[in-house]
Amino acid sequence: MVIPRRTLLMASLAATLVHTVHAAPPMLPVSVSLADELRLALASGAPLLVMVSLEGCPFCRMARENYLLPLHQRHGLPVVQVDMRSKHMVKNFLGQMQTHDEWIRSMNVAVAPTILFFGRGGVEVVERMSGGYIPDFYGAYLDDRLRQAKSLIAA
């Protein structure tokens, strides 16, 4: 049986469209070792930003895709993500293994998204950003805290 070229072309196009529609949204690196990620961040002269996210959270998506992901991809800002309710394992700043959810609870984080800014010793260096904020001002709040955190770790 010979399949007409046009049919093959249409099938290929349809497969591409289905793949595009179902492609996963862009994600931040998932944390596996906060201690190692912090060490690399500090070596580059930056704090480690940890985004606490929750699957399906529209405010998390806004913070990740519009602010944190571009800073990470374009400017190399050290940002990792941990997920509420996740059983993925992460090595905490003390070298102990915990699930993402256990680590989040140990940090007293109850709202997604929450952005934490870590400096030497795994200490939060500036006030965390909890919640979605007003989208028009989210970038300004993030920039302000990032500037503060960088100046504190450089001191």
N, CA, C and O atoms as a GROMACS GRO file, in nm:
protein
  620
    1MET      N    1   0.084  -0.117   0.000
    1MET     CA    2   0.000   0.000   0.000
    1MET      C    3   0.089   0.124   0.000
    1MET      O    4   0.181   0.134   0.081
    2VAL      N    5   0.064   0.215  -0.088
    2VAL     CA    6   0.139   0.339  -0.099
    2VAL      C    7   0.056   0.452  -0.037
    2VAL      O    8  -0.059   0.474  -0.073
    3ILE      N    9   0.119   0.522   0.059
    3ILE     CA   10   0.051   0.632   0.127
    3ILE      C   11   0.088   0.761   0.054
    3ILE      O   12   0.206   0.792   0.036
    4PRO      N   13  -0.014   0.836   0.011
    4PRO     CA   14   0.016   0.961  -0.061
    4PRO      C   15   0.100   1.056   0.024
    4PRO      O   16   0.085   1.064   0.146
    5ARG      N   17   0.187   1.126  -0.043
    5ARG     CA   18   0.278   1.218   0.024
    5ARG      C   19   0.202   1.324   0.104
    5ARG      O   20   0.243   1.360   0.215
    6ARG      N   21   0.094   1.372   0.051
    6ARG     CA   22   0.014   1.474   0.120
    6ARG      C   23  -0.040   1.420   0.252
    6ARG      O   24  -0.043   1.492   0.352
    7THR      N   25  -0.082   1.295   0.254
    7THR     CA   26  -0.133   1.233   0.376
    7THR      C   27  -0.024   1.225   0.482
    7THR      O   28  -0.047   1.253   0.599
    8LEU      N   29   0.096   1.186   0.440
    8LEU     CA   30   0.209   1.180   0.533
    8LEU      C   31   0.242   1.318   0.589
    8LEU      O   32   0.270   1.332   0.708
    9LEU      N   33   0.239   1.418   0.502
    9LEU     CA   34   0.268   1.554   0.545
    9LEU      C   35   0.165   1.602   0.646
    9LEU      O   36   0.201   1.663   0.747
   10MET      N   37   0.038   1.576   0.620
   10MET     CA   38  -0.068   1.617   0.712
   10MET      C   39  -0.056   1.544   0.846
   10MET      O   40  -0.078   1.605   0.951
   11ALA      N   41  -0.022   1.417   0.844
   11ALA     CA   42  -0.007   1.340   0.967
   11ALA      C   43   0.110   1.394   1.049
   11ALA      O   44   0.102   1.404   1.171
   12SER      N   45   0.217   1.429   0.981
   12SER     CA   46   0.333   1.486   1.050
   12SER      C   47   0.298   1.620   1.113
   12SER      O   48   0.337   1.647   1.227
   13LEU      N   49   0.226   1.702   1.040
   13LEU     CA   50   0.184   1.833   1.092
   13LEU      C   51   0.093   1.816   1.213
   13LEU      O   52   0.108   1.886   1.313
   14ALA      N   53  -0.001   1.724   1.204
   14ALA     CA   54  -0.093   1.698   1.316
   14ALA      C   55  -0.016   1.651   1.439
   14ALA      O   56  -0.046   1.695   1.551
   15ALA      N   57   0.080   1.564   1.420
   15ALA     CA   58   0.160   1.515   1.533
   15ALA      C   59   0.238   1.628   1.597
   15ALA      O   60   0.251   1.634   1.719
   16THR      N   61   0.291   1.717   1.516
   16THR     CA   62   0.365   1.832   1.568
   16THR      C   63   0.274   1.923   1.648
   16THR      O   64   0.312   1.970   1.755
   17LEU      N   65   0.154   1.950   1.597
   17LEU     CA   66   0.060   2.035   1.668
   17LEU      C   67   0.016   1.973   1.800
   17LEU      O   68   0.007   2.043   1.901
   18VAL      N   69  -0.010   1.844   1.801
   18VAL     CA   70  -0.048   1.776   1.925
   18VAL      C   71   0.064   1.786   2.026
   18VAL      O   72   0.039   1.812   2.144
   19HIS      N   73   0.188   1.765   1.982
   19HIS     CA   74   0.303   1.774   2.071
   19HIS      C   75   0.316   1.916   2.128
   19HIS      O   76   0.345   1.934   2.246
   20THR      N   77   0.295   2.016   2.043
   20THR     CA   78   0.307   2.155   2.087
   20THR      C   79   0.200   2.189   2.189
   20THR      O   80   0.229   2.254   2.289
   21VAL      N   81   0.078   2.147   2.166
   21VAL     CA   82  -0.032   2.176   2.256
   21VAL      C   83  -0.010   2.111   2.391
   21VAL      O   84  -0.045   2.169   2.494
   22HIS      N   85   0.048   1.991   2.392
   22HIS     CA   86   0.065   1.917   2.516
   22HIS      C   87   0.204   1.930   2.575
   22HIS      O   88   0.239   1.857   2.668
   23ALA      N   89   0.285   2.020   2.522
   23ALA     CA   90   0.420   2.038   2.575
   23ALA      C   91   0.412   2.092   2.717
   23ALA      O   92   0.326   2.173   2.749
   24ALA      N   93   0.502   2.046   2.799
   24ALA     CA   94   0.505   2.089   2.939
   24ALA      C   95   0.542   2.237   2.947
   24ALA      O   96   0.622   2.285   2.867
   25PRO      N   97   0.485   2.307   3.043
   25PRO     CA   98   0.522   2.448   3.060
   25PRO      C   99   0.667   2.458   3.105
   25PRO      O  100   0.719   2.364   3.165
   26PRO      N  101   0.732   2.570   3.077
   26PRO     CA  102   0.871   2.585   3.120
   26PRO      C  103   0.881   2.580   3.272
   26PRO      O  104   0.797   2.634   3.343
   27MET      N  105   0.984   2.514   3.320
   27MET     CA  106   1.001   2.496   3.464
   27MET      C  107   1.140   2.543   3.507
   27MET      O  108   1.234   2.549   3.427
   28LEU      N  109   1.148   2.576   3.633
   28LEU     CA  110   1.277   2.605   3.695
   28LEU      C  111   1.342   2.473   3.731
   28LEU      O  112   1.274   2.371   3.740
   29PRO      N  113   1.474   2.472   3.752
   29PRO     CA  114   1.538   2.348   3.798
   29PRO      C  115   1.478   2.307   3.932
   29PRO      O  116   1.456   2.390   4.020
   30VAL      N  117   1.452   2.179   3.947
   30VAL     CA  118   1.398   2.126   4.072
   30VAL      C  119   1.516   2.100   4.165
   30VAL      O  120   1.615   2.039   4.126
   31SER      N  121   1.505   2.147   4.288
   31SER     CA  122   1.614   2.133   4.384
   31SER      C  123   1.638   1.987   4.421
   31SER      O  124   1.544   1.911   4.446
   32VAL      N  125   1.765   1.948   4.423
   32VAL     CA  126   1.804   1.815   4.470
   32VAL      C  127   1.900   1.824   4.588
   32VAL      O  128   1.905   1.734   4.672
   33SER      N  129   1.977   1.934   4.597
   33SER     CA  130   2.069   1.956   4.708
   33SER      C  131   2.081   2.105   4.734
   33SER      O  132   2.157   2.174   4.666
   34LEU      N  133   2.007   2.153   4.831
   34LEU     CA  134   2.010   2.295   4.863
   34LEU      C  135   2.150   2.341   4.902
   34LEU      O  136   2.191   2.452   4.868
   35ALA      N  137   2.222   2.256   4.973
   35ALA     CA  138   2.359   2.292   5.014
   35ALA      C  139   2.448   2.314   4.892
   35ALA      O  140   2.522   2.413   4.887
   36ASP      N  141   2.443   2.224   4.796
   36ASP     CA  142   2.526   2.238   4.675
   36ASP      C  143   2.480   2.356   4.590
   36ASP      O  144   2.562   2.430   4.536
   37GLU      N  145   2.348   2.373   4.578
   37GLU     CA  146   2.294   2.483   4.498
   37GLU      C  147   2.331   2.618   4.561
   37GLU      O  148   2.359   2.714   4.490
   38LEU      N  149   2.330   2.624   4.694
   38LEU     CA  150   2.370   2.746   4.764
   38LEU      C  151   2.519   2.774   4.743
   38LEU      O  152   2.559   2.888   4.718
   39ARG      N  153   2.601   2.671   4.754
   39ARG     CA  154   2.745   2.688   4.734
   39ARG      C  155   2.774   2.746   4.596
   39ARG      O  156   2.856   2.837   4.583
   40LEU      N  157   2.708   2.694   4.493
   40LEU     CA  158   2.728   2.744   4.357
   40LEU      C  159   2.677   2.888   4.342
   40LEU      O  160   2.740   2.970   4.275
   41ALA      N  161   2.565   2.917   4.404
   41ALA     CA  162   2.510   3.053   4.398
   41ALA      C  163   2.606   3.152   4.461
   41ALA      O  164   2.637   3.256   4.401
   42LEU      N  165   2.653   3.122   4.580
   42LEU     CA  166   2.743   3.213   4.650
   42LEU      C  167   2.874   3.230   4.575
   42LEU      O  168   2.932   3.339   4.574
   43ALA      N  169   2.923   3.122   4.512
   43ALA     CA  170   3.046   3.131   4.434
   43ALA      C  171   3.030   3.226   4.316
   43ALA      O  172   3.127   3.286   4.269
   44SER      N  173   2.907   3.242   4.267
   44SER     CA  174   2.881   3.333   4.156
   44SER      C  175   2.847   3.474   4.205
   44SER      O  176   2.821   3.564   4.125
   45GLY      N  177   2.846   3.494   4.338
   45GLY     CA  178   2.818   3.625   4.394
   45GLY      C  179   2.670   3.656   4.408
   45GLY      O  180   2.631   3.773   4.417
   46ALA      N  181   2.588   3.552   4.408
   46ALA     CA  182   2.444   3.573   4.416
   46ALA      C  183   2.384   3.492   4.530
   46ALA      O  184   2.441   3.392   4.572
   47PRO      N  185   2.269   3.535   4.579
   47PRO     CA  186   2.196   3.452   4.676
   47PRO      C  187   2.132   3.335   4.600
   47PRO      O  188   2.121   3.338   4.477
   48LEU      N  189   2.089   3.235   4.673
   48LEU     CA  190   2.010   3.128   4.614
   48LEU      C  191   1.863   3.161   4.635
   48LEU      O  192   1.819   3.181   4.749
   49LEU      N  193   1.788   3.168   4.527
   49LEU     CA  194   1.644   3.188   4.536
   49LEU      C  195   1.576   3.053   4.528
   49LEU      O  196   1.605   2.974   4.438
   50VAL      N  197   1.486   3.028   4.620
   50VAL     CA  198   1.409   2.904   4.620
   50VAL      C  199   1.262   2.941   4.606
   50VAL      O  200   1.206   3.013   4.688
   51MET      N  201   1.202   2.891   4.500
   51MET     CA  202   1.060   2.915   4.478
   51MET      C  203   0.982   2.796   4.530
   51MET      O  204   1.004   2.683   4.487
   52VAL      N  205   0.890   2.821   4.623
   52VAL     CA  206   0.798   2.719   4.670
   52VAL      C  207   0.675   2.729   4.582
   52VAL      O  208   0.611   2.834   4.573
   53SER      N  209   0.644   2.619   4.516
   53SER     CA  210   0.536   2.617   4.418
   53SER      C  211   0.434   2.511   4.454
   53SER      O  212   0.459   2.424   4.537
   54LEU      N  213   0.320   2.518   4.391
   54LEU     CA  214   0.213   2.420   4.408
   54LEU      C  215   0.156   2.391   4.270
   54LEU      O  216   0.121   2.484   4.196
   55GLU      N  217   0.147   2.265   4.235
   55GLU     CA  218   0.096   2.227   4.103
   55GLU      C  219  -0.044   2.287   4.082
   55GLU      O  220  -0.131   2.278   4.168
   56GLY      N  221  -0.062   2.348   3.965
   56GLY     CA  222  -0.190   2.407   3.930
   56GLY      C  223  -0.212   2.547   3.982
   56GLY      O  224  -0.317   2.606   3.956
   57CYS      N  225  -0.117   2.602   4.054
   57CYS     CA  226  -0.130   2.737   4.113
   57CYS      C  227  -0.105   2.843   4.005
   57CYS      O  228   0.006   2.851   3.953
   58PRO      N  229  -0.207   2.925   3.971
   58PRO     CA  230  -0.187   3.026   3.867
   58PRO      C  231  -0.090   3.136   3.909
   58PRO      O  232  -0.020   3.191   3.824
   59PHE      N  233  -0.084   3.169   4.037
   59PHE     CA  234   0.010   3.271   4.083
   59PHE      C  235   0.153   3.219   4.075
   59PHE      O  236   0.246   3.295   4.047
   60CYS      N  237   0.171   3.088   4.101
   60CYS     CA  238   0.304   3.026   4.088
   60CYS      C  239   0.349   3.033   3.943
   60CYS      O  240   0.464   3.066   3.914
   61ARG      N  241   0.259   3.002   3.854
   61ARG     CA  242   0.292   3.004   3.711
   61ARG      C  243   0.333   3.146   3.669
   61ARG      O  244   0.431   3.163   3.597
   62MET      N  245   0.259   3.246   3.715
   62MET     CA  246   0.291   3.385   3.682
   62MET      C  247   0.430   3.423   3.733
   62MET      O  248   0.510   3.480   3.660
   63ALA      N  249   0.458   3.391   3.859
   63ALA     CA  250   0.588   3.425   3.917
   63ALA      C  251   0.701   3.352   3.845
   63ALA      O  252   0.804   3.411   3.814
   64ARG      N  253   0.681   3.224   3.819
   64ARG     CA  254   0.784   3.141   3.755
   64ARG      C  255   0.810   3.187   3.612
   64ARG      O  256   0.924   3.217   3.576
   65GLU      N  257   0.705   3.192   3.530
   65GLU     CA  258   0.723   3.215   3.387
   65GLU      C  259   0.753   3.361   3.352
   65GLU      O  260   0.826   3.387   3.256
   66ASN      N  261   0.699   3.455   3.426
   66ASN     CA  262   0.717   3.596   3.391
   66ASN      C  263   0.835   3.663   3.460
   66ASN      O  264   0.885   3.765   3.412
   67TYR      N  265   0.881   3.607   3.571
   67TYR     CA  266   0.987   3.674   3.647
   67TYR      C  267   1.108   3.584   3.673
   67TYR      O  268   1.218   3.616   3.630
   68LEU      N  269   1.088   3.473   3.743
   68LEU     CA  270   1.202   3.391   3.785
   68LEU      C  271   1.269   3.318   3.670
   68LEU      O  272   1.392   3.317   3.661
   69LEU      N  273   1.192   3.257   3.583
   69LEU     CA  274   1.251   3.183   3.471
   69LEU      C  275   1.332   3.275   3.379
   69LEU      O  276   1.444   3.238   3.342
   70PRO      N  277   1.280   3.392   3.341
   70PRO     CA  278   1.365   3.481   3.260
   70PRO      C  279   1.494   3.525   3.331
   70PRO      O  280   1.599   3.533   3.268
   71LEU      N  281   1.486   3.553   3.461
   71LEU     CA  282   1.607   3.589   3.536
   71LEU      C  283   1.706   3.474   3.538
   71LEU      O  284   1.827   3.496   3.529
   72HIS      N  285   1.656   3.353   3.550
   72HIS     CA  286   1.742   3.235   3.552
   72HIS      C  287   1.803   3.208   3.415
   72HIS      O  288   1.923   3.187   3.403
   73GLN      N  289   1.720   3.211   3.311
   73GLN     CA  290   1.768   3.176   3.177
   73GLN      C  291   1.855   3.284   3.114
   73GLN      O  292   1.957   3.254   3.053
   74ARG      N  293   1.816   3.409   3.129
   74ARG     CA  294   1.887   3.518   3.060
   74ARG      C  295   2.004   3.573   3.140
   74ARG      O  296   2.103   3.618   3.083
   75HIS      N  297   1.992   3.570   3.274
   75HIS     CA  298   2.094   3.634   3.356
   75HIS      C  299   2.166   3.537   3.448
   75HIS      O  300   2.254   3.578   3.524
   76GLY      N  301   2.132   3.409   3.441
   76GLY     CA  302   2.200   3.309   3.521
   76GLY      C  303   2.171   3.315   3.670
   76GLY      O  304   2.247   3.260   3.750
   77LEU      N  305   2.062   3.382   3.708
   77LEU     CA  306   2.029   3.391   3.850
   77LEU      C  307   2.005   3.252   3.906
   77LEU      O  308   1.926   3.176   3.849
   78PRO      N  309   2.070   3.216   4.017
   78PRO     CA  310   2.050   3.085   4.077
   78PRO      C  311   1.911   3.073   4.142
   78PRO      O  312   1.886   3.130   4.248
   79VAL      N  313   1.822   3.001   4.076
   79VAL     CA  314   1.687   2.980   4.125
   79VAL      C  315   1.654   2.832   4.113
   79VAL      O  316   1.678   2.771   4.008
   80VAL      N  317   1.599   2.775   4.220
   80VAL     CA  318   1.550   2.637   4.215
   80VAL      C  319   1.407   2.636   4.266
   80VAL      O  320   1.361   2.730   4.331
   81GLN      N  321   1.338   2.528   4.237
   81GLN     CA  322   1.198   2.514   4.277
   81GLN      C  323   1.182   2.393   4.366
   81GLN      O  324   1.242   2.288   4.343
   82VAL      N  325   1.100   2.409   4.470
   82VAL     CA  326   1.056   2.298   4.553
   82VAL      C  327   0.903   2.301   4.551
   82VAL      O  328   0.843   2.408   4.541
   83ASP      N  329   0.843   2.185   4.561
   83ASP     CA  330   0.699   2.177   4.542
   83ASP      C  331   0.625   2.125   4.664
   83ASP      O  332   0.660   2.022   4.722
   84MET      N  333   0.521   2.201   4.701
   84MET     CA  334   0.433   2.157   4.808
   84MET      C  335   0.370   2.023   4.769
   84MET      O  336   0.337   2.000   4.652
   85ARG      N  337   0.355   1.938   4.867
   85ARG     CA  338   0.294   1.806   4.851
   85ARG      C  339   0.380   1.709   4.772
   85ARG      O  340   0.336   1.596   4.745
   86SER      N  341   0.501   1.748   4.734
   86SER     CA  342   0.587   1.661   4.655
   86SER      C  343   0.666   1.566   4.743
   86SER      O  344   0.714   1.602   4.850
   87LYS      N  345   0.680   1.444   4.695
   87LYS     CA  346   0.760   1.343   4.763
   87LYS      C  347   0.902   1.336   4.707
   87LYS      O  348   0.980   1.251   4.748
   88HIS      N  349   0.936   1.427   4.612
   88HIS     CA  350   1.074   1.431   4.562
   88HIS      C  351   1.166   1.460   4.680
   88HIS      O  352   1.131   1.536   4.771
   89MET      N  353   1.282   1.398   4.679
   89MET     CA  354   1.377   1.416   4.787
   89MET      C  355   1.472   1.533   4.758
   89MET      O  356   1.508   1.559   4.644
   90VAL      N  357   1.509   1.602   4.866
   90VAL     CA  358   1.604   1.711   4.856
   90VAL      C  359   1.697   1.702   4.977
   90VAL      O  360   1.654   1.670   5.088
   91LYS      N  361   1.824   1.732   4.953
   91LYS     CA  362   1.919   1.741   5.063
   91LYS      C  363   1.912   1.884   5.115
   91LYS      O  364   1.935   1.979   5.040
   92ASN      N  365   1.882   1.899   5.244
   92ASN     CA  366   1.867   2.033   5.300
   92ASN      C  367   2.005   2.096   5.326
   92ASN      O  368   2.107   2.036   5.292
   93PHE      N  369   2.008   2.213   5.384
   93PHE     CA  370   2.133   2.284   5.407
   93PHE      C  371   2.225   2.213   5.507
   93PHE      O  372   2.345   2.239   5.510
   94LEU      N  373   2.168   2.124   5.588
   94LEU     CA  374   2.248   2.048   5.684
   94LEU      C  375   2.292   1.913   5.630
   94LEU      O  376   2.356   1.835   5.701
   95GLY      N  377   2.257   1.885   5.506
   95GLY     CA  378   2.297   1.759   5.443
   95GLY      C  379   2.201   1.644   5.470
   95GLY      O  380   2.232   1.530   5.436
   96GLN      N  381   2.087   1.671   5.528
   96GLN     CA  382   1.988   1.567   5.557
   96GLN      C  383   1.888   1.558   5.443
   96GLN      O  384   1.854   1.659   5.381
   97MET      N  385   1.840   1.436   5.416
   97MET     CA  386   1.742   1.416   5.310
   97MET      C  387   1.600   1.434   5.364
   97MET      O  388   1.566   1.381   5.470
   98GLN      N  389   1.521   1.508   5.290
   98GLN     CA  390   1.380   1.530   5.321
   98GLN      C  391   1.302   1.533   5.190
   98GLN      O  392   1.360   1.554   5.084
   99THR      N  393   1.171   1.512   5.200
   99THR     CA  394   1.089   1.537   5.081
   99THR      C  395   1.077   1.688   5.066
   99THR      O  396   1.099   1.764   5.161
  100HIS      N  397   1.042   1.730   4.946
  100HIS     CA  398   1.018   1.874   4.926
  100HIS      C  399   0.915   1.924   5.026
  100HIS      O  400   0.933   2.028   5.088
  101ASP      N  401   0.806   1.848   5.041
  101ASP     CA  402   0.699   1.890   5.130
  101ASP      C  403   0.747   1.902   5.275
  101ASP      O  404   0.709   1.996   5.345
  102GLU      N  405   0.829   1.808   5.321
  102GLU     CA  406   0.882   1.815   5.458
  102GLU      C  407   0.970   1.939   5.475
  102GLU      O  408   0.962   2.008   5.577
  103TRP      N  409   1.054   1.966   5.375
  103TRP     CA  410   1.143   2.083   5.385
  103TRP      C  411   1.059   2.211   5.389
  103TRP      O  412   1.087   2.300   5.469
  104ILE      N  413   0.958   2.220   5.304
  104ILE     CA  414   0.872   2.338   5.301
  104ILE      C  415   0.806   2.359   5.437
  104ILE      O  416   0.801   2.472   5.487
  105ARG      N  417   0.755   2.252   5.496
  105ARG     CA  418   0.692   2.265   5.628
  105ARG      C  419   0.794   2.305   5.734
  105ARG      O  420   0.763   2.383   5.823
  106SER      N  421   0.917   2.252   5.724
  106SER     CA  422   1.021   2.289   5.822
  106SER      C  423   1.058   2.437   5.811
  106SER      O  424   1.109   2.495   5.907
  107MET      N  425   1.034   2.498   5.695
  107MET     CA  426   1.062   2.640   5.674
  107MET      C  427   0.940   2.727   5.705
  107MET      O  428   0.943   2.848   5.685
  108ASN      N  429   0.834   2.665   5.754
  108ASN     CA  430   0.710   2.737   5.789
  108ASN      C  431   0.652   2.815   5.671
  108ASN      O  432   0.606   2.928   5.685
  109VAL      N  433   0.655   2.752   5.555
  109VAL     CA  434   0.594   2.812   5.436
  109VAL      C  435   0.455   2.752   5.421
  109VAL      O  436   0.440   2.630   5.416
  110ALA      N  437   0.355   2.838   5.412
  110ALA     CA  438   0.217   2.790   5.401
  110ALA      C  439   0.147   2.842   5.276
  110ALA      O  440   0.034   2.801   5.248
  111VAL      N  441   0.212   2.930   5.200
  111VAL     CA  442   0.149   2.993   5.085
  111VAL      C  443   0.235   2.970   4.961
  111VAL      O  444   0.358   2.977   4.967
  112ALA      N  445   0.169   2.940   4.851
  112ALA     CA  446   0.238   2.930   4.722
  112ALA      C  447   0.186   3.042   4.632
  112ALA      O  448   0.066   3.068   4.629
  113PRO      N  449   0.275   3.107   4.560
  113PRO     CA  450   0.420   3.091   4.563
  113PRO      C  451   0.482   3.167   4.681
  113PRO      O  452   0.430   3.268   4.727
  114THR      N  453   0.593   3.115   4.726
  114THR     CA  454   0.678   3.187   4.820
  114THR      C  455   0.820   3.182   4.764
  114THR      O  456   0.867   3.076   4.722
  115ILE      N  457   0.886   3.296   4.763
  115ILE     CA  458   1.024   3.305   4.718
  115ILE      C  459   1.111   3.333   4.840
  115ILE      O  460   1.088   3.429   4.913
  116LEU      N  461   1.211   3.245   4.860
  116LEU     CA  462   1.304   3.261   4.973
  116LEU      C  463   1.441   3.297   4.917
  116LEU      O  464   1.481   3.248   4.811
  117PHE      N  465   1.513   3.381   4.988
  117PHE     CA  466   1.644   3.432   4.946
  117PHE      C  467   1.748   3.386   5.048
  117PHE      O  468   1.746   3.432   5.162
  118PHE      N  469   1.838   3.297   5.008
  118PHE     CA  470   1.934   3.239   5.102
  118PHE      C  471   2.076   3.289   5.077
  118PHE      O  472   2.120   3.308   4.964
  119GLY      N  473   2.145   3.310   5.190
  119GLY     CA  474   2.286   3.346   5.189
  119GLY      C  475   2.366   3.241   5.265
  119GLY      O  476   2.320   3.129   5.284
  120ARG      N  477   2.485   3.279   5.308
  120ARG     CA  478   2.576   3.188   5.377
  120ARG      C  479   2.508   3.112   5.490
  120ARG      O  480   2.429   3.168   5.566
  121GLY      N  481   2.539   2.984   5.500
  121GLY     CA  482   2.486   2.900   5.606
  121GLY      C  483   2.339   2.863   5.589
  121GLY      O  484   2.278   2.809   5.681
  122GLY      N  485   2.283   2.891   5.471
  122GLY     CA  486   2.142   2.860   5.450
  122GLY      C  487   2.049   2.950   5.528
  122GLY      O  488   1.939   2.909   5.566
  123VAL      N  489   2.093   3.073   5.554
  123VAL     CA  490   2.014   3.169   5.630
  123VAL      C  491   1.939   3.259   5.531
  123VAL      O  492   1.996   3.305   5.432
  124GLU      N  493   1.812   3.283   5.560
  124GLU     CA  494   1.735   3.377   5.478
  124GLU      C  495   1.791   3.516   5.502
  124GLU      O  496   1.799   3.562   5.616
  125VAL      N  497   1.829   3.584   5.394
  125VAL     CA  498   1.896   3.713   5.409
  125VAL      C  499   1.802   3.832   5.395
  125VAL      O  500   1.834   3.941   5.442
  126VAL      N  501   1.688   3.814   5.332
  126VAL     CA  502   1.587   3.921   5.322
  126VAL      C  503   1.450   3.859   5.342
  126VAL      O  504   1.434   3.737   5.340
  127GLU      N  505   1.352   3.947   5.361
  127GLU     CA  506   1.215   3.901   5.382
  127GLU      C  507   1.167   3.822   5.260
  127GLU      O  508   1.184   3.864   5.146
  128ARG      N  509   1.107   3.708   5.286
  128ARG     CA  510   1.054   3.625   5.178
  128ARG      C  511   0.934   3.693   5.112
  128ARG      O  512   0.867   3.776   5.172
  129MET      N  513   0.911   3.655   4.989
  129MET     CA  514   0.793   3.703   4.915
  129MET      C  515   0.689   3.592   4.918
  129MET      O  516   0.708   3.487   4.858
  130SER      N  517   0.579   3.616   4.988
  130SER     CA  518   0.474   3.516   5.001
  130SER      C  519   0.349   3.562   4.927
  130SER      O  520   0.300   3.672   4.948
  131GLY      N  521   0.299   3.475   4.840
  131GLY     CA  522   0.177   3.505   4.768
  131GLY      C  523   0.202   3.566   4.632
  131GLY      O  524   0.316   3.581   4.588
  132GLY      N  525   0.093   3.600   4.566
  132GLY     CA  526   0.100   3.647   4.428
  132GLY      C  527   0.127   3.794   4.411
  132GLY      O  528   0.169   3.836   4.303
  133TYR      N  529   0.106   3.875   4.515
  133TYR     CA  530   0.122   4.021   4.503
  133TYR      C  531   0.037   4.071   4.387
  133TYR      O  532  -0.038   3.995   4.326
  134ILE      N  533   0.048   4.196   4.359
  134ILE     CA  534  -0.021   4.254   4.244
  134ILE      C  535   0.074   4.240   4.126
  134ILE      O  536   0.188   4.288   4.132
  135PRO      N  537   0.030   4.175   4.017
  135PRO     CA  538   0.122   4.150   3.906
  135PRO      C  539   0.199   4.273   3.859
  135PRO      O  540   0.315   4.262   3.820
  136ASP      N  541   0.137   4.391   3.861
  136ASP     CA  542   0.206   4.511   3.815
  136ASP      C  543   0.327   4.546   3.901
  136ASP      O  544   0.419   4.613   3.855
  137PHE      N  545   0.328   4.500   4.027
  137PHE     CA  546   0.435   4.536   4.118
  137PHE      C  547   0.526   4.420   4.155
  137PHE      O  548   0.626   4.439   4.224
  138TYR      N  549   0.493   4.299   4.111
  138TYR     CA  550   0.570   4.180   4.150
  138TYR      C  551   0.717   4.195   4.113
  138TYR      O  552   0.805   4.168   4.194
  139GLY      N  553   0.742   4.239   3.990
  139GLY     CA  554   0.880   4.255   3.945
  139GLY      C  555   0.957   4.356   4.028
  139GLY      O  556   1.075   4.335   4.057
  140ALA      N  557   0.892   4.464   4.067
  140ALA     CA  558   0.958   4.567   4.149
  140ALA      C  559   0.993   4.512   4.287
  140ALA      O  560   1.103   4.535   4.338
  141TYR      N  561   0.899   4.439   4.348
  141TYR     CA  562   0.927   4.378   4.479
  141TYR      C  563   1.041   4.277   4.468
  141TYR      O  564   1.129   4.272   4.554
  142LEU      N  565   1.038   4.197   4.363
  142LEU     CA  566   1.143   4.096   4.343
  142LEU      C  567   1.278   4.163   4.322
  142LEU      O  568   1.377   4.124   4.383
  143ASP      N  569   1.283   4.264   4.237
  143ASP     CA  570   1.409   4.335   4.211
  143ASP      C  571   1.464   4.398   4.338
  143ASP      O  572   1.584   4.392   4.363
  144ASP      N  573   1.377   4.457   4.419
  144ASP     CA  574   1.419   4.521   4.542
  144ASP      C  575   1.480   4.419   4.639
  144ASP      O  576   1.587   4.442   4.695
  145ARG      N  577   1.412   4.307   4.657
  145ARG     CA  578   1.464   4.205   4.749
  145ARG      C  579   1.592   4.142   4.696
  145ARG      O  580   1.684   4.111   4.773
  146LEU      N  581   1.599   4.123   4.567
  146LEU     CA  582   1.719   4.066   4.507
  146LEU      C  583   1.838   4.160   4.524
  146LEU      O  584   1.948   4.116   4.554
  147ARG      N  585   1.816   4.288   4.506
  147ARG     CA  586   1.922   4.388   4.526
  147ARG      C  587   1.970   4.385   4.670
  147ARG      O  588   2.090   4.385   4.696
  148GLN      N  589   1.875   4.382   4.765
  148GLN     CA  590   1.911   4.376   4.906
  148GLN      C  591   1.991   4.250   4.938
  148GLN      O  592   2.094   4.256   5.006
  149ALA      N  593   1.944   4.136   4.888
  149ALA     CA  594   2.011   4.008   4.916
  149ALA      C  595   2.153   4.008   4.859
  149ALA      O  596   2.245   3.962   4.926
  150LYS      N  597   2.171   4.058   4.738
  150LYS     CA  598   2.304   4.062   4.679
  150LYS      C  599   2.398   4.150   4.760
  150LYS      O  600   2.515   4.115   4.780
  151SER      N  601   2.348   4.262   4.808
  151SER     CA  602   2.436   4.351   4.886
  151SER      C  603   2.472   4.287   5.021
  151SER      O  604   2.583   4.306   5.071
  152LEU      N  605   2.381   4.212   5.078
  152LEU     CA  606   2.409   4.148   5.209
  152LEU      C  607   2.508   4.032   5.195
  152LEU      O  608   2.590   4.011   5.284
  153ILE      N  609   2.501   3.958   5.086
  153ILE     CA  610   2.597   3.846   5.073
  153ILE      C  611   2.733   3.894   5.027
  153ILE      O  612   2.833   3.825   5.047
  154ALA      N  613   2.738   4.013   4.965
  154ALA     CA  614   2.866   4.069   4.922
  154ALA      C  615   2.943   4.130   5.038
  154ALA      O  616   3.065   4.147   5.031
  155ALA      N  617   2.871   4.164   5.145
  155ALA     CA  618   2.935   4.231   5.260
  155ALA      C  619   3.023   4.138   5.340
  155ALA      O  620   3.084   4.180   5.439
   0.00000   0.00000   0.00000
